[in-house]
Amino acid sequence: MRRLNIPTKKQSPNNIQAQVVSELDKLKAENIVVIDLKGKSSIVDYMIIAAGSSSRHTNSMAQKIIEFFKTHKIKKISVEGLQKSDWILIDAGDILLNLFQQETREFYNLEKMWVQKKGESETIMIGNDI
């Protein structure tokens, strides 16, 4: 996987999306990517993509992020993929979180689907450079 080199805007540290990224960083998520889809998608404002080092790590991150959403009063949370844990999707309304094992992430390559050419969406890469 390569680092996406897309221009970004500074984010407010008070918004929930930035807090989720901070939590993922604390949980040792790998290659965290935030894609700003405001005005580009009618279903979500932010897509966050991150990888875990194993199915256990990915599952643990998902469980902790679900608790994080609950403590921040986000009531409608849909979760898919917890059993297998190779791709866990957490829909928290304005935020869609995709937690992958690295091999699965490389196979689906969601970043490429949403960033078609430079400047079309705001993307932030946080964490490991590859």
C-alpha positions, -999 to +999 in steps of 0.1 A: +000+000+000+012+035-008+007+067+010-020+089-005-007+124-012-039+144-012-042+180+000-060+182+034-076+208+056-069+211+093-095+194+114-110+206+147-098+183+175-133+186+191-151+167+164-160+130+168-141+119+137-108+133+151-115+116+184-121+083+167-087+086+149-070+094+182-086+063+198-075+042+169-039+055+172-039+047+209-051+012+200-021+007+177-042+007+145-020+006+114-022+029+084-051+050+095-068+069+066-096+094+068-115+102+037-137+133+039-168+126+019-189+156+028-207+167-003-195+136-022-217+110-005-252+111+008-247+083+033-217+094+053-194+124+060-162+105+069-149+071+060-121+059+083-100+030+072-074+012+095-057-021+098-050-044+127-021-068+129-043-099+135-079-109+138-077-106+175-062-071+173-088-060+147-117-074+169-103-058+200-101-024+183-137-028+170-150-036+205-132-006+220-144+018+193-180+005+198-177+013+235-162+047+226-192+055+204-216+044+232-199+066+258-201+095+233-239+090+231-239+077+195-269+054+198-274+040+163-244+018+156-244-010+131-216-036+131-208-063+106-179-088+105-171-092+142-171-130+140-145-134+113-127-101+120-109-099+086-131-068+077-152-052+104-176-024+093-189+000+120-216+024+108-220+052+133-241+076+112-218+103+099-188+080+103-182+047+085-153+028+100-136+000+082-112-021+102-092-047+082-066-072+085-038-060+062-042-087+035-080-080+032-074-043+031-049-046+003-074-068-016-103-044-014-083-012-016-112+011-006-089+042-007-085+038-044-123+036-049-129+069-032-099+089-043-101+088-081-077+117-088-057+141-068-079+167-050-113+150-054-116+142-017-099+153+015-078+124+027-055+122+056-030+094+062-020+089+098+004+063+111+028+041+093+043+051+060+046+023+035 
